[in-house]
Amino acid sequence: MKMLPRNYRLVVLNETGQTLDLSSNSANEKITVTLRPWKIASGVLYYGDEISSAGSTNLVDGGHEVLGAIDNSVNLYMGASGVLKVETDNASAAGVVSLYIEHSTDGGNTWPSGLTDFNPELHADFVAQVQITSTLDDVEQVFEI
């Protein structure tokens, strides 16, 4: 198992075949990631505060959104338990929404991918994935980092 890096960020990738309308005018479409980091301190398992992040823009098919950078340099968490949750009312959406983690090696100043060139095979590690079908509108996947 890998440990959480000093600086990391989570990225979601839409491969549902449809645009997911995550902007404020659609309360029925959401991508939410919730993390609970953990570490072992003095032989005791310790959980940190819950971290929650949500997509906020329209996410086109094949598009990605960065859900925020996390600085782990003070708390030194070793891992995290989390949930990737996707809600959609788009009956045409059928495919997957994937969650990836990117690592920064310079304190969060630069990242392997830019804002427009995210390629999970080159830039990130896979974390979790949810399958969207035309009959499902609210799915979630529990994961460990």
HELIX and SHEET records of a PDB file:
HELIX    1   1 PRO A  120  HIS A  123  1                                   4    
SHEET    1   A 4 HIS A  64  ASP A  71  0                                        
SHEET    2   A 4 ASN A   7  GLU A  15 -1                                        
SHEET    3   A 4 GLY A  95  SER A 104 -1                                        
SHEET    4   A 4 ASP A 125  ILE A 132 -1                                        
SHEET    1   B 3 VAL A  44  TYR A  47  0                                        
SHEET    2   B 3 LYS A  30  ALA A  41 -1                                        
SHEET    3   B 3 ILE A  51  ALA A  54 -1                                        
SHEET    1   C 4 VAL A  44  TYR A  47  0                                        
SHEET    2   C 4 LYS A  30  ALA A  41 -1                                        
SHEET    3   C 4 GLY A  79  GLU A  87 -1                                        
SHEET    4   C 4 ASP A 138  GLU A 144 -1                                        
END                                                                             
